[in-house]
Amino acid sequence: MKPHVRDLARRAFLYEVDGGEDRMFGLFGNHESQLIELKGQEHMSHIGEVVCTIGAFDGVHQGHRFLFSSTIADAKRRGLPSVIVTFDPDPDELFLPQNKVRKLLNNKDRLNFLCKFGADFVVSIPFTRELAAHSAEGFLQMVVNRAFKPRAIHVGSDFKLGANNAGNVSELRIIGKKRSTLCDVYGYDLLCTGSQIVSATRIRDLIQNDGDCATATELLCRPHFVRGMVVEGRHQGSGFGFPTANVELSYPYVVPAEGVYACLVLVGDMVYPAAVNVGIPRTFANELHCASIEGNLLGYHGDLYGQEVSVAFIEHLRGQKAFDSLDELIAAVNGNIDWVAQNIGSEGFSL
């Protein structure tokens, strides 16, 4: 197992955020946030005056991390608690057609990541169509003020809130100035790398259109991963000398473009290097039970059926190809497995 591989696994599966990129953005990750999940209209203690940031934060990427850092730094200067405000479910899950919803993180993982950045609180607001119908001012009055009173709000310049997305940065500033307690609103230019903005949309496109998991890892500060259940497949891999696990996803994740990838697979508390095929293998395109995510786990011995696993995508190895013979297919798959063994590892390891 290569030294950097354990770090990648811990970033993906243990939500670790204390690496070099995070220090670069000035994150204060020395404690875990208290998670407050608002439920319906139940009463809750009021936190008081705070500095906050608001967003869905799908992927929790570099741009989001910059906002967290700015929010926490401002809160420290003012001597106030810092708060990350988010929504569960992600608004896209209510308003996009079901076949268009593709997310970088499920809601549970997103909340777990958000709690690792050193804010004092993460407040999760249940997102409904009724909530979305409120104006930005109505949202702040009816929802946010139940939990805290913002003295400053930090968002990206493209931020939108409330009915018809009318609550942009300018509108929030107007609302902030007429409150009984003044609220400053900071709208930041979006973070850029290589002259392109860092956004969830860009990262989704890199993964699902280009299969560029390496660049996605840089922008996310962790490998992209998906979770799912191991189900029965074609039962042919074992006969070829490389038994595979077929993963059925449990959430509308962003899935990489068709091809073969070097991956890390979490099984229980063990992580295994793997060569993973995404999409229907061209050689078996006319057969039933062709899994969309099918992986060979190096060093794993046992029955995986019925177990939940997590698959983190590290490197794109090759595109899909129809082979002229089984011998050619077997040689190609063995070549992929050899690459994983040499560059990632050949045995499982614990976190």
VOBA-1610 file (N, C-alpha, C; in pm, whole numbers, padded with zeros to 5 digits, always signed):
BEGIN
Met+00085-00119+00000Met+00000+00000+00000Met+00089+00125+00000Lys+00068+00212-00097Lys+00147+00334-00108Lys+00112+00430+00006Pro+00212+00508+00053Pro+00187+00595+00170Pro+00070+00690+00154His+00052+00748+00032His-00055+00846+00015His-00193+00783+00009Val-00199+00652-00012Val-00328+00585-00030Val-00408+00587+00099Arg-00342+00562+00212Arg-00414+00565+00339Arg-00474+00704+00365Asp-00399+00809+00327Asp-00450+00944+00344Asp-00574+00966+00258Leu-00572+00920+00133Leu-00689+00932+00046Leu-00809+00860+00105Ala-00785+00739+00159Ala-00894+00661+00217Ala-00953+00731+00339Arg-00867+00786+00423Arg-00916+00854+00543Arg-00993+00980+00508Arg-00949+01050+00404Arg-01022+01170+00361Arg-01161+01134+00310Ala-01171+01023+00236Ala-01300+00983+00180Ala-01390+00921+00285Phe-01339+00822+00356Phe-01425+00738+00439Phe-01435+00781+00584Leu-01338+00859+00634Leu-01342+00908+00772Leu-01365+01059+00778Tyr-01387+01122+00663Tyr-01416+01265+00655Tyr-01302+01352+00708Glu-01179+01304+00697Glu-01067+01384+00748Glu-01043+01504+00657Val-01014+01619+00718Val-00999+01743+00640Val-00876+01822+00682Asp-00778+01757+00746Asp-00667+01831+00804Asp-00539+01820+00722Gly-00553+01801+00590Gly-00434+01790+00506Gly-00383+01924+00459Gly-00287+01920+00367Gly-00221+02041+00321Gly-00313+02140+00254Glu-00408+02091+00171Glu-00497+02184+00103Glu-00578+02264+00203Asp-00621+02197+00312Asp-00707+02264+00408Asp-00629+02368+00487Arg-00504+02342+00518Arg-00423+02444+00585Arg-00405+02564+00493Met-00393+02537+00363Met-00374+02645+00267Met-00491+02742+00271Phe-00613+02689+00290Phe-00730+02775+00294Phe-00760+02826+00435Gly-00674+02797+00530Gly-00688+02855+00663Gly-00799+02798+00746Leu-00836+02670+00723Leu-00945+02612+00800Leu-00904+02589+00944Phe-01002+02603+01031Phe-00978+02585+01174Phe-01042+02452+01215Gly-00981+02342+01176Gly-01041+02211+01198Gly-00997+02144+01326Asn-00996+02218+01439Asn-00945+02159+01562Asn-01054+02101+01651His-01180+02108+01609His-01285+02043+01684His-01401+02013+01590Glu-01490+01924+01633Glu-01604+01887+01551Glu-01725+01971+01591Ser-01801+02014+01490Ser-01916+02099+01515Ser-02027+02022+01586Gln-02107+02095+01662Gln-02231+02039+01716Gln-02336+02043+01606Leu-02396+01930+01574Leu-02498+01922+01470Leu-02635+01946+01532Ile-02709+02042+01476Ile-02846+02069+01518Ile-02936+02047+01398Glu-03025+01949+01407Glu-03117+01919+01298Glu-03255+01970+01337Leu-03298+02077+01272Leu-03430+02132+01301Leu-03536+02036+01249Lys-03641+02016+01327Lys-03748+01925+01289Lys-03881+01998+01301Gly-03951+02015+01189Gly-04082+02076+01192Gly-04080+02209+01265Gln-04175+02231+01355Gln-04186+02356+01429Gln-04149+02338+01575Glu-04073+02232+01608Glu-04040+02208+01748Glu-03958+02323+01805His-03973+02344+01935His-03899+02450+02002His-03753+02408+02018Met-03662+02501+02007Met-03523+02473+02034Met-03459+02595+02100Ser-03355+02571+02176Ser-03286+02681+02241Ser-03224+02772+02135His-03226+02902+02160His-03171+03000+02068His-03022+03015+02096Ile-02939+02998+01993Ile-02794+03007+02009Ile-02751+03149+02041Gly-02822+03246+01985Gly-02785+03386+02003Gly-02724+03443+01877Glu-02646+03548+01891Glu-02584+03612+01777Glu-02469+03526+01724Val-02460+03514+01590Val-02361+03427+01528Val-02313+03489+01397Val-02208+03430+01340Val-02166+03452+01202Val-02192+03322+01128Cys-02255+03329+01010Cys-02295+03204+00944Cys-02268+03207+00795Thr-02270+03090+00736Thr-02273+03071+00592Thr-02389+02979+00562Ile-02451+02993+00444Ile-02572+02918+00409Ile-02553+02856+00271Gly-02590+02728+00257Gly-02584+02665+00126Gly-02614+02517+00132Ala-02632+02456+00014Ala-02651+02311+00008Ala-02517+02240+00024Phe-02410+02296-00032Phe-02273+02246-00016Phe-02256+02103-00066Asp-02315+02071-00181Asp-02294+01936-00236Asp-02148+01917-00272Gly-02089+01810-00225Gly-01949+01780-00251Gly-01855+01836-00147Val-01892+01947-00081Val-01805+02013+00017Val-01666+02034-00044His-01662+02111-00154His-01540+02126-00232His-01457+02246-00186Gln-01350+02276-00260Gln-01258+02384-00222Gln-01329+02519-00204Gly-01422+02549-00293Gly-01494+02676-00282Gly-01574+02685-00154His-01643+02576-00119His-01717+02572+00007His-01623+02589+00126Arg-01509+02524+00119Arg-01414+02529+00230Arg-01360+02670+00251Phe-01346+02745+00142Phe-01307+02885+00154Phe-01414+02963+00232Leu-01541+02938+00203Leu-01649+03005+00275Leu-01647+02969+00423Phe-01624+02840+00454Phe-01619+02798+00594Phe-01505+02871+00667Ser-01390+02876+00601Ser-01273+02942+00660Ser-01303+03089+00686Ser-01364+03157+00589Ser-01395+03299+00604Ser-01497+03321+00716Thr-01595+03235+00722Thr-01699+03245+00826Thr-01639+03227+00965Ile-01557+03124+00981Ile-01498+03095+01111Ile-01403+03207+01153Ala-01323+03258+01058Ala-01229+03366+01090Ala-01304+03491+01135Asp-01413+03527+01064Asp-01492+03644+01099Asp-01556+03626+01237Ala-01606+03506+01264Ala-01668+03478+01394Ala-01567+03495+01507Lys-01446+03448+01484Lys-01342+03462+01586Lys-01309+03610+01611Arg-01304+03688+01504Arg-01275+03832+01520Arg-01384+03901+01602Arg-01508+03859+01582Arg-01620+03922+01650Arg-01647+03860+01788Gly-01581+03749+01818Gly-01607+03682+01944Gly-01743+03616+01949Leu-01790+03565+01832Leu-01922+03503+01821Leu-01910+03359+01773Pro-02011+03276+01797Pro-02010+03140+01741Pro-02020+03144+01589Ser-01962+03043+01525Ser-01972+03027+01380Ser-02069+02914+01348Val-02146+02933+01239Val-02251+02836+01205Val-02249+02809+01054Ile-02254+02682+01018Ile-02276+02641+00879Ile-02422+02597+00870Val-02500+02663+00784Val-02642+02632+00767Val-02660+02558+00635Thr-02727+02444+00640Thr-02750+02367+00519Thr-02890+02309+00520Phe-02923+02232+00416Phe-03058+02180+00398Phe-03055+02028+00381Asp-03158+01963+00431Asp-03173+01818+00415Asp-03321+01789+00389Pro-03353+01741+00266Pro-03259+01704+00160Pro-03206+01825+00084Asp-03109+01798-00003Asp-03059+01899-00096Asp-03178+01947-00181Pro-03196+02079-00199Pro-03309+02129-00278Pro-03322+02065-00416Asp-03212+02028-00479Asp-03219+01963-00611Asp-03306+01838-00607Glu-03308+01769-00495Glu-03383+01644-00486Glu-03534+01668-00490Leu-03579+01789-00460Leu-03721+01822-00468Leu-03760+01882-00601Phe-03670+01958-00662Phe-03710+02037-00778Phe-03660+01986-00912Leu-03554+01906-00913Leu-03510+01849-01039Leu-03588+01721-01069Pro-03612+01690-01198Pro-03672+01559-01231Pro-03585+01448-01174Gln-03650+01341-01128Gln-03576+01235-01060Gln-03460+01181-01141Asn-03478+01171-01273Asn-03370+01117-01357Asn-03258+01217-01380Lys-03273+01341-01332Lys-03169+01442-01348Lys-03089+01464-01220Val-03136+01408-01109Val-03067+01428-00981Val-02941+01343-00976Arg-02827+01407-00965Arg-02699+01339-00949Arg-02617+01419-00848Lys-02585+01357-00735Lys-02520+01429-00626Lys-02383+01370-00595Leu-02297+01456-00541Leu-02161+01414-00505Leu-02157+01347-00368Leu-02254+01379-00283Leu-02261+01319-00150Leu-02406+01294-00115Asn-02434+01184-00043Asn-02568+01170+00012Asn-02580+01264+00132Asn-02699+01282+00182Asn-02723+01385+00284Asn-02652+01353+00415Lys-02647+01226+00454Lys-02580+01189+00578Lys-02430+01217+00570Asp-02367+01178+00460Asp-02223+01204+00445Asp-02195+01353+00436Arg-02283+01427+00370Arg-02263+01572+00358Arg-02263+01637+00497Leu-02356+01599+00583Leu-02360+01654+00718Leu-02237+01613+00797Asn-02194+01488+00780Asn-02075+01442+00852Asn-01952+01521+00810Phe-01937+01548+00681Phe-01824+01629+00635Phe-01832+01770+00691Leu-01951+01831+00688Leu-01965+01969+00733Leu-01928+01985+00879Cys-01948+01881+00957Cys-01917+01889+01101Cys-01767+01882+01129Lys-01685+01862+01027Lys-01541+01843+01048Lys-01459+01970+01028Phe-01522+02083+00996Phe-01446+02200+00956Phe-01422+02301+01067Gly-01464+02270+01187Gly-01429+02355+01299Gly-01527+02466+01330Ala-01641+02475+01258Ala-01745+02570+01298Ala-01803+02524+01431Asp-01861+02617+01505Asp-01919+02579+01633Asp-02045+02495+01616Phe-02126+02528+01513Phe-02250+02456+01491Phe-02269+02431+01341Val-02331+02317+01311Val-02389+02292+01179Val-02539+02278+01201Val-02617+02365+01135Val-02762+02362+01149Val-02822+02307+01020Ser-02893+02195+01031Ser-02956+02132+00916Ser-03105+02162+00917Ile-03152+02226+00811Ile-03292+02267+00801Ile-03365+02173+00706Pro-03478+02114+00748Pro-03553+02027+00656Pro-03609+02109+00539Phe-03573+02070+00418Phe-03613+02148+00301Phe-03742+02092+00243Thr-03842+02179+00228Thr-03971+02141+00173Thr-04013+02244+00068Arg-04114+02209-00009Arg-04167+02304-00108Arg-04227+02426-00039Glu-04285+02404+00080Glu-04342+02516+00154Glu-04232+02614+00195Leu-04120+02560+00241Leu-04008+02647+00278Leu-03957+02723+00157Ala-03947+02654+00043Ala-03895+02717-00078Ala-03984+02831-00127Ala-04112+02829-00089Ala-04206+02932-00134Ala-04190+03063-00058His-04118+03062+00055His-04097+03184+00131His-03997+03276+00061Ser-04013+03405+00082Ser-03912+03500+00038Ser-03787+03481+00122Ala-03677+03541+00078Ala-03554+03532+00158Ala-03576+03591+00297Glu-03647+03705+00303Glu-03672+03767+00433Glu-03760+03678+00519Gly-03862+03615+00458Gly-03948+03524+00532Gly-03871+03404+00584Phe-03778+03354+00501Phe-03696+03241+00544Phe-03613+03279+00667Leu-03551+03397+00663Leu-03468+03439+00776Leu-03553+03459+00901Gln-03672+03516+00885Gln-03757+03542+01000Gln-03815+03414+01059Met-03863+03323+00975Met-03938+03207+01022Met-03851+03088+01055Val-03734+03081+00994Val-03652+02961+01013Val-03523+02995+01087Val-03442+03081+01030Val-03310+03110+01088Val-03323+03168+01227Asn-03414+03262+01245Asn-03425+03328+01375Asn-03472+03235+01486Arg-03525+03119+01451Arg-03561+03020+01554Arg-03436+02964+01619Ala-03327+02962+01544Ala-03205+02899+01594Ala-03099+02999+01638Phe-03090+03112+01569Phe-02985+03209+01600Phe-03016+03342+01533Lys-02940+03444+01569Lys-02955+03576+01509Lys-02826+03610+01436Pro-02825+03608+01303Pro-02700+03632+01230Pro-02655+03778+01237Arg-02530+03799+01272Arg-02468+03931+01266Arg-02390+03947+01136Ala-02357+03836+01072Ala-02290+03839+00942Ala-02321+03709+00869Ile-02337+03721+00736Ile-02362+03604+00651Ile-02257+03603+00540His-02192+03490+00521His-02089+03474+00419His-02139+03376+00312Val-02145+03421+00185Val-02194+03337+00076Val-02112+03366-00050Gly-02131+03282-00151Gly-02070+03308-00281Gly-02148+03413-00357Ser-02085+03474-00455Ser-02149+03583-00530Ser-02271+03536-00608Asp-02281+03406-00636Asp-02395+03352-00712Asp-02505+03300-00621Phe-02499+03329-00493Phe-02595+03276-00395Phe-02737+03321-00427Lys-02832+03227-00412Lys-02974+03256-00430Lys-03051+03189-00315Leu-03155+03257-00268Leu-03235+03204-00158Leu-03379+03252-00173Gly-03473+03162-00142Gly-03613+03202-00139Gly-03686+03183-00271Ala-03815+03220-00270Ala-03901+03200-00386Ala-03843+03269-00509Asn-03846+03195-00621Asn-03796+03246-00750Asn-03650+03289-00744Asn-03576+03236-00647Asn-03433+03268-00632Asn-03410+03419-00623Ala-03507+03490-00564Ala-03498+03636-00560Ala-03400+03685-00454Gly-03369+03601-00356Gly-03283+03645-00246Gly-03136+03634-00281Asn-03088+03722-00367Asn-02946+03721-00403Asn-02867+03803-00301Val-02738+03822-00327Val-02653+03893-00231Val-02703+04035-00207Ser-02741+04105-00314Ser-02790+04242-00299Ser-02915+04248-00213Glu-03008+04155-00236Glu-03130+04150-00156Glu-03100+04120-00011Leu-03008+04028+00014Leu-02972+03996+00152Leu-02912+04118+00222Arg-02834+04196+00151Arg-02775+04316+00211Arg-02883+04417+00250Ile-02984+04432+00167Ile-03096+04522+00199Ile-03168+04472+00324Ile-03194+04340+00329Ile-03261+04282+00446Ile-03175+04301+00570Gly-03044+04280+00556Gly-02954+04292+00670Gly-02949+04432+00728Lys-02961+04534+00642Lys-02952+04673+00688Lys-03077+04719+00761Lys-03192+04657+00732Lys-03315+04704+00796Lys-03356+04619+00917Arg-03272+04521+00951Arg-03300+04443+01071Arg-03270+04526+01195Ser-03337+04492+01305Ser-03313+04565+01431Ser-03168+04549+01476Thr-03112+04432+01451Thr-02969+04410+01475Thr-02901+04398+01339Leu-02813+04491+01307Leu-02751+04496+01175Leu-02684+04363+01140Cys-02705+04317+01017Cys-02641+04194+00969Cys-02560+04227+00844Asp-02429+04208+00851Asp-02343+04229+00735Asp-02350+04109+00642Val-02349+04133+00512Val-02355+04025+00414Val-02234+04035+00322Tyr-02156+03926+00315Tyr-02036+03921+00233Tyr-02060+03823+00117Gly-02049+03874-00006Gly-02062+03789-00124Gly-01927+03778-00193Tyr-01868+03659-00192Tyr-01732+03639-00243Tyr-01732+03597-00390Asp-01635+03648-00465Asp-01612+03593-00598Asp-01581+03445-00585Leu-01631+03367-00682Leu-01613+03223-00674Leu-01467+03185-00694Leu-01421+03089-00615Leu-01284+03041-00624Leu-01258+02982-00762Cys-01142+03009-00818Cys-01106+02957-00950Cys-00977+02878-00943Thr-00968+02776-01027Thr-00843+02705-01052Thr-00830+02688-01202Gly-00711+02721-01255Gly-00692+02709-01399Gly-00790+02792-01478Ser-00827+02910-01430Ser-00919+03005-01494Ser-01063+02957-01495Gln-01093+02845-01431Gln-01230+02795-01421Gln-01276+02797-01276Ile-01404+02830-01256Ile-01455+02834-01119Ile-01463+02693-01062Val-01447+02686-00931Val-01465+02559-00860Val-01611+02551-00819Ser-01683+02457-00875Ser-01826+02442-00846Ser-01863+02296-00850Ala-01976+02263-00787Ala-02025+02125-00791Ala-02057+02085-00934Thr-02109+02179-01013Thr-02141+02150-01154Thr-02015+02111-01231Arg-01908+02187-01213Arg-01782+02154-01282Arg-01731+02018-01240Ile-01738+01987-01112Ile-01687+01859-01062Ile-01773+01743-01113Arg-01904+01762-01115Arg-01991+01657-01169Arg-01956+01629-01315Asp-01936+01736-01393Asp-01901+01718-01535Asp-01768+01646-01551Leu-01669+01682-01471Leu-01539+01615-01478Leu-01553+01465-01455Ile-01638+01428-01360Ile-01651+01288-01323Ile-01737+01212-01424Gln-01858+01261-01449Gln-01951+01180-01527Gln-01934+01196-01678Asn-01874+01304-01723Asn-01852+01321-01867Asn-01712+01282-01910Asp-01612+01316-01828Asp-01473+01293-01866Asp-01407+01177-01792Gly-01466+01132-01682Gly-01401+01029-01601Gly-01274+01080-01535Asp-01261+01212-01522Asp-01139+01272-01468Asp-01147+01278-01316Cys-01127+01163-01254Cys-01138+01153-01109Cys-01019+01217-01038Ala-00905+01223-01104Ala-00787+01283-01042Ala-00808+01433-01020Thr-00858+01505-01123Thr-00884+01647-01106Thr-00997+01669-01006Ala-01099+01584-01011Ala-01209+01594-00915Ala-01157+01581-00772Thr-01062+01490-00751Thr-01003+01473-00618Thr-00936+01601-00572Glu-00867+01670-00661Glu-00802+01796-00626Glu-00905+01901-00584Leu-01015+01910-00657Leu-01115+02012-00630Leu-01198+01980-00506Leu-01217+01850-00481Leu-01293+01808-00363Leu-01205+01796-00238Cys-01073+01792-00258Cys-00976+01765-00150Cys-00998+01625-00093Arg-01051+01535-00173Arg-01074+01396-00134Arg-01120+01321-00259Pro-01110+01189-00261Pro-01166+01115-00374Pro-01319+01116-00371His-01380+01120-00488His-01525+01103-00497His-01559+00957-00468Phe-01662+00935-00387Phe-01702+00797-00357Phe-01853+00782-00363Val-01896+00657-00381Val-02038+00622-00382Val-02058+00504-00287Arg-02181+00487-00240Arg-02214+00375-00152Arg-02320+00288-00218Gly-02315+00158-00192Gly-02416+00070-00248Gly-02406-00070-00191Met-02498-00156-00234Met-02506-00292-00185Met-02448-00387-00291Val-02375-00488-00244Val-02321-00589-00337Val-02433-00688-00371Val-02461-00702-00501Val-02568-00789-00548Val-02509-00892-00645Glu-02591-00988-00683Glu-02544-01092-00775Glu-02523-01034-00914Gly-02420-01086-00983Gly-02389-01043-01118Gly-02394-01159-01215Arg-02299-01164-01309Arg-02300-01267-01414Arg-02239-01399-01369His-02167-01397-01255His-02098-01517-01204His-01995-01570-01303Gln-01935-01482-01383Gln-01835-01526-01480Gln-01694-01487-01439Gly-01682-01383-01357Gly-01549-01336-01322Gly-01464-01441-01255Ser-01524-01521-01164Ser-01447-01623-01092Ser-01387-01723-01189Gly-01463-01757-01293Gly-01413-01851-01391Gly-01297-01796-01471Phe-01288-01664-01480Phe-01178-01602-01553Phe-01057-01578-01463Gly-01072-01605-01332Gly-00960-01585-01241Gly-00962-01454-01166Phe-01069-01373-01184Phe-01077-01246-01110Phe-01223-01223-01066Pro-01265-01287-00955Pro-01402-01268-00904Pro-01430-01120-00878Thr-01553-01079-00908Thr-01588-00938-00896Thr-01709-00918-00805Ala-01719-00797-00752Ala-01834-00755-00672Ala-01915-00655-00754Asn-02044-00679-00765Asn-02133-00593-00841Asn-02210-00504-00744Val-02195-00374-00759Val-02247-00279-00661Val-02371-00208-00716Glu-02480-00220-00641Glu-02605-00151-00673Glu-02615-00027-00584Leu-02620+00090-00644Leu-02613+00214-00568Leu-02739+00240-00486Ser-02721+00304-00372Ser-02832+00330-00280Ser-02880+00474-00286Tyr-02830+00553-00382Tyr-02859+00697-00386Tyr-02826+00746-00526Pro-02889+00856-00572Pro-02859+00907-00707Pro-02725+00980-00716Tyr-02618+00904-00701Tyr-02484+00962-00703Tyr-02441+01002-00844Val-02344+01092-00850Val-02268+01114-00972Val-02181+00990-00994Val-02195+00927-01110Val-02120+00806-01144Val-02022+00840-01256Pro-01897+00795-01247Pro-01800+00826-01352Pro-01840+00775-01489Ala-01784+00839-01591Ala-01804+00795-01728Ala-01762+00649-01742Glu-01821+00581-01839Glu-01790+00440-01860Glu-01640+00419-01878Gly-01590+00314-01817Gly-01448+00284-01826Gly-01402+00202-01707Val-01271+00188-01695Val-01211+00111-01586Val-01131+00206-01498Tyr-01146+00192-01366Tyr-01086+00284-01271Tyr-01010+00209-01162Ala-00904+00271-01116Ala-00837+00226-00994Ala-00913+00288-00877Cys-00952+00205-00781Cys-01040+00250-00673Cys-00992+00198-00538Leu-01054+00253-00434Leu-01046+00200-00299Leu-01187+00164-00258Val-01204+00045-00201Val-01337-00003-00162Val-01338-00030-00012Leu-01431+00035+00056Leu-01447+00017+00201Leu-01546-00095+00228Val-01500-00197+00302Val-01585-00308+00344Val-01573-00317+00496Gly-01679-00282+00567Gly-01667-00277+00713Gly-01567-00169+00751Asp-01463-00209+00825Asp-01357-00112+00861Asp-01227-00140+00787Met-01236-00217+00677Met-01120-00248+00596Met-01134-00184+00458Val-01020-00138+00402Val-01016-00077+00270Val-00933-00165+00177Tyr-00987-00192+00057Tyr-00918-00278-00040Tyr-00894-00202-00170Pro-00771-00213-00225Pro-00749-00162-00361Pro-00836-00242-00458Ala-00879-00179-00567Ala-00969-00248-00660Ala-00955-00191-00800Ala-00976-00279-00898Ala-00995-00238-01036Ala-01145-00248-01063Val-01206-00136-01102Val-01352-00127-01110Val-01396-00087-01250Asn-01490-00165-01304Asn-01550-00132-01433Asn-01680-00056-01408Val-01694+00058-01476Val-01818+00136-01469Val-01885+00130-01605Gly-02013+00090-01607Gly-02085+00077-01733Gly-02094-00069-01774Ile-02164-00094-01881Ile-02181-00231-01929Ile-02058-00272-02008Pro-01988-00380-01965Pro-01870-00423-02041Pro-01909-00456-02185Arg-01836-00401-02280Arg-01873-00419-02421Arg-01878-00567-02461Thr-01790-00646-02406Thr-01787-00788-02443Thr-01914-00859-02399Phe-01982-00809-02295Phe-02102-00876-02244Phe-02226-00787-02258Ala-02225-00698-02357Ala-02330-00597-02368Ala-02469-00657-02390Asn-02478-00778-02443Asn-02607-00838-02472Asn-02654-00933-02363Glu-02580-00942-02252Glu-02615-01034-02146Glu-02690-00962-02034Leu-02772-01039-01963Leu-02843-00986-01848Leu-02747-00969-01731His-02788-00892-01633His-02715-00875-01506His-02576-00815-01528Cys-02564-00726-01624Cys-02437-00656-01642Cys-02434-00537-01545Ala-02357-00548-01439Ala-02355-00444-01336Ala-02297-00315-01390Ser-02348-00203-01342Ser-02294-00075-01385Ser-02165-00043-01309Ile-02148-00099-01188Ile-02024-00084-01112Ile-01981-00222-01066Glu-01869-00269-01121Glu-01825-00407-01099Glu-01675-00405-01067Gly-01639-00448-00946Gly-01502-00433-00902Gly-01435-00561-00860Asn-01305-00570-00888Asn-01221-00678-00836Asn-01141-00623-00720Leu-01165-00676-00600Leu-01100-00628-00479Leu-00972-00708-00454Leu-00859-00642-00453Leu-00731-00710-00432Leu-00713-00741-00284Gly-00686-00867-00256Gly-00661-00909-00118Gly-00784-00948-00040Tyr-00903-00935-00101Tyr-01025-00972-00027Tyr-01059-01118-00053His-01096-01187+00054His-01138-01327+00043His-01265-01343+00125Gly-01372-01384+00063Gly-01497-01402+00136Gly-01617-01368+00049Asp-01735-01373+00110Asp-01861-01348+00041Asp-01908-01206+00072Leu-01924-01125-00032Leu-01966-00986-00013Leu-02115-00964-00035Tyr-02189-01065-00083Tyr-02330-01046-00117Tyr-02408-00992+00002Gly-02486-00888-00025Gly-02570-00831+00079Gly-02501-00730+00168Gln-02373-00707+00147Gln-02301-00609+00228Gln-02299-00472+00160Glu-02303-00367+00242Glu-02285-00232+00188Glu-02136-00203+00175Val-02097-00148+00064Val-01958-00108+00042Val-01956+00035-00009Ser-01841+00100+00005Ser-01821+00234-00049Ser-01705+00227-00147Val-01721+00288-00264Val-01622+00283-00371Val-01570+00423-00398Ala-01441+00445-00373Ala-01376+00574-00399Ala-01294+00563-00527Phe-01315+00657-00619Phe-01251+00653-00751Phe-01122+00735-00749Ile-01010+00668-00778Ile-00878+00730-00766Ile-00821+00771-00902Glu-00827+00681-00999Glu-00759+00707-01128Glu-00835+00637-01240His-00852+00707-01353His-00910+00647-01473His-00801+00568-01545Leu-00827+00440-01571Leu-00726+00355-01634Leu-00746+00340-01785Arg-00869+00321-01827Arg-00895+00307-01971Arg-01045+00319-01996Gly-01080+00343-02122Gly-01220+00348-02160Gly-01276+00209-02186Gln-01405+00202-02216Gln-01467+00075-02249Gln-01421+00027-02387Lys-01413-00105-02398Lys-01366-00163-02524Lys-01427-00301-02541Ala-01467-00333-02665Ala-01514-00468-02697Ala-01394-00551-02741Phe-01369-00662-02673Phe-01253-00746-02703Phe-01291-00856-02801Asp-01196-00894-02884Asp-01221-00994-02988Asp-01227-01135-02930Ser-01167-01155-02813Ser-01166-01289-02753Ser-01162-01276-02602Leu-01199-01386-02534Leu-01192-01387-02388Leu-01047-01377-02341Asp-00957-01436-02416Asp-00815-01428-02378Asp-00768-01282-02377Glu-00813-01206-02478Glu-00776-01064-02484Glu-00837-00988-02368Leu-00963-01020-02334Leu-01030-00956-02220Leu-00957-00988-02090Ile-00925-01115-02070Ile-00857-01155-01947Ile-00722-01086-01934Ala-00650-01075-02044Ala-00520-01008-02041Ala-00536-00861-02003Ala-00640-00795-02057Ala-00662-00654-02027Ala-00699-00635-01881Val-00788-00721-01830Val-00829-00709-01690Val-00711-00736-01598Asn-00634-00836-01628Asn-00515-00864-01546Asn-00416-00746-01550Gly-00408-00678-01664Gly-00323-00560-01673Gly-00374-00448-01582Asn-00506-00430-01579Asn-00563-00329-01489Asn-00535-00364-01343Ile-00550-00492-01309Ile-00526-00536-01172Ile-00379-00516-01135Asp-00289-00546-01228Asp-00146-00525-01202Asp-00115-00377-01178Trp-00180-00288-01254Trp-00157-00145-01235Trp-00199-00104-01094Val-00316-00151-01052Val-00363-00118-00917Val-00267-00171-00812Ala-00221-00295-00829Ala-00131-00355-00731Ala-00001-00277-00719Gln+00051-00230-00833Gln+00180-00160-00832Gln+00168-00015-00785Asn+00054+00049-00813Asn+00043+00191-00785Asn-00041+00225-00662Ile-00124+00133-00618Ile-00208+00157-00500Ile-00181+00055-00390Gly-00177-00073-00426Gly-00150-00177-00328Gly-00220-00305-00368Ser-00185-00413-00302Ser-00242-00544-00336Ser-00311-00610-00218Glu-00318-00543-00103Glu-00380-00600+00017Glu-00469-00496+00083Gly-00565-00547+00158Gly-00650-00457+00235Gly-00576-00398+00354Phe-00628-00286+00404Phe-00570-00224+00523Phe-00680-00161+00607Ser-00659-00149+00734Ser-00758-00089+00823Ser-00735+00061+00833Leu-00844+00133+00863Leu-00833+00277+00879Leu-00797+00314+01023
//
